[in-house]
Amino acid sequence: MSRYLTRDELAELVGCQPRSLTCMKRWLERNRWPYAANLAGVPLVTREYYEARMNGAVPVAAITEQEPDFAALDT
């Protein structure tokens, strides 16, 4: 078994065609899934992260970005 999700597995997760790389990348970014693109531009998602995310092992707070508290600078 590969360390990364296959194109077909990623396409099934995202809900697009396996050749729609732009669609895959847009979905991954919108849903805050970390990925790296290979030389062919295919987004690579680790199987380990996929399983952790799907099992709820990755807390939502770790997924969402929080803005810094700029009010602390107004002293």
ABEGO torsion letter per residue (X at the ends): XBABBBAAAAAAAAGBBAABAAAAAAAAAAAGBBBBBBAAGBBBBBAAAAAAAAAGABBAAAABBBBBBAAAAAX
